[in-house]
Amino acid sequence: MKILVTGANGQLGRETVLILRASSHDVVALTRQELDLSKTDQIAECIASHRADWVINCAAYTQVDKAESEPELASLVNRDAAQAVAEGVHSYGGKLLHVSTDYVFDGTQSHAYSESDTTHPLGIYGKTKLEGEQATLKLMPDAIILRTAWVYGIHGHNFVKTILRLIAERDELSVVDDQIGTPSWTADIAQAMLALIEKEAKGIFHFTDEGVTSWFDFAVAIRETGKNQGFPIKAAKICPIPSKNYPTPAPRPAFTVLSKEKIRGILGYDIPHWQDSLQSMLKKLKDSTLI
Ligand SMILES: NC(=O)c1ccc[n+]([C@@H]2O[C@H](COP(=O)([O-])OP(=O)(O)OC[C@H]3O[C@@H](n4cnc5c(N)ncnc54)[C@H](OP(=O)(O)O)[C@@H]3O)[C@@H](O)[C@H]2O)c1
């Protein structure tokens, strides 16, 4: 299949391109240089010119806190550009998978969010991502919307790489322990997206790795797993703190565990536990030059 990936320089986009190519698909990888999503009038034509069987839209304005002071740019990329991508795909009869986020929820629920649960984003990033979902589905009701969460991988910037750097530099660090969710390795997300498109799925799906944790417990696991794999460790202590002691411009949902019941029925394989995937990712990172 010919598959076009936007945001091909981002952490999920890069991994997706590698995994699709390893599965012998013909991949068109578009970075910001080839497709600037802030120039919305050029997007549909660019997308349509490639006539890919599938388009996977991994590009997004992902700076959750900065979005609070740049709402226009966040809307332009996450809502207007998402709509323009859908227009481009729709114009020639292609298929679309659009990536979205757990931040469409407000985190007040105490059991895993299903695809039909009420959305209520707390900040600009989540609001614009939700509007992007809605614009996509309005034009292409058969598109796949894949909501994922707590994304990390060997490419780009993420929590795992930040914690690895901090534990090598500092004696002590503090991490919030009252935000609960599930880390998701980009390789696992990309594999799930490949399965969804190969099976021609339609509609909204949730995907994360298995398990539930807090950012604090995730940080401790990064330190312990990193130590076992020979990463440099200085910080002897990681302290749990409440979110109120770590104020951020954008409020964060307290609980965004996503139910994977729907996607399990499609995937046909066991979703990896986040601890196993963390181990695999750190090994891959250690073997690479990307630390
Ligand atoms: N990160 C998370 O924890 C998380 C959680 C849930 C859902 N998601 C979703 O997962 C998807 C992938 O995110 P990610 O973690 O891979 O983020 P990322 O590493 O920040 O990648 C986003 C990509 O979008 C590109 N982009 C941003 N603005 C653009 C513009 N104006 N024109 C063209 N490209 C632009 C970036 O280009 P540059 O490389 O040039 O900056 C980057 O390659 C997004 O839909 C995101 O909302 C992420």
The ligand as a Gaussian input file, in Angstrom:
#p B3LYP/6-31G(d) Opt

LIG

0 1
 N        3.431000      13.430000      22.985000
 C        2.439000      12.903000      23.678000
 O        2.578000      12.571000      24.860000
 C        1.104000      12.653000      23.009000
 C        0.054000      12.149000      23.800000
 C       -1.178000      11.886000      23.192000
 C       -1.341000      12.118000      21.848000
 N       -0.313000      12.623000      21.119000
 C       -0.562000      12.883000      19.692000
 O        0.313000      12.060000      18.940000
 C        0.631000      12.702000      17.697000
 C        2.124000      12.703000      17.502000
 O        2.714000      13.456000      18.540000
 P        4.259000      13.350000      18.889000
 O        4.363000      12.960000      20.319000
 O        4.977000      12.573000      17.853000
 O        4.653000      14.898000      18.786000
 P        5.928000      15.609000      18.192000
 O        7.132000      14.795000      18.420000
 O        5.857000      17.003000      18.723000
 O        5.624000      15.608000      16.636000
 C        4.700000      16.479000      16.060000
 C        5.136000      16.736000      14.643000
 O        4.251000      17.711000      14.086000
 C        5.021000      18.607000      13.356000
 N        4.427000      19.922000      13.239000
 C        4.087000      20.781000      14.226000
 N        3.657000      21.932000      13.697000
 C        3.736000      21.791000      12.353000
 C        3.450000      22.620000      11.253000
 N        2.992000      23.870000      11.419000
 N        3.645000      22.147000      10.009000
 C        4.112000      20.899000       9.819000
 N        4.426000      20.057000      10.814000
 C        4.228000      20.508000      12.067000
 C        6.328000      18.733000      14.091000
 O        7.300000      19.209000      13.198000
 P        8.791000      19.623000      13.690000
 O        9.475000      18.301000      13.957000
 O        9.347000      20.359000      12.529000
 O        8.586000      20.464000      14.904000
 C        6.548000      17.295000      14.532000
 O        7.276000      16.589000      13.553000
 C       -0.021000      14.082000      17.761000
 O       -1.268000      14.044000      17.119000
 C       -0.252000      14.296000      19.247000
 O       -1.323000      15.183000      19.480000
 C        0.900000      12.883000      21.655000

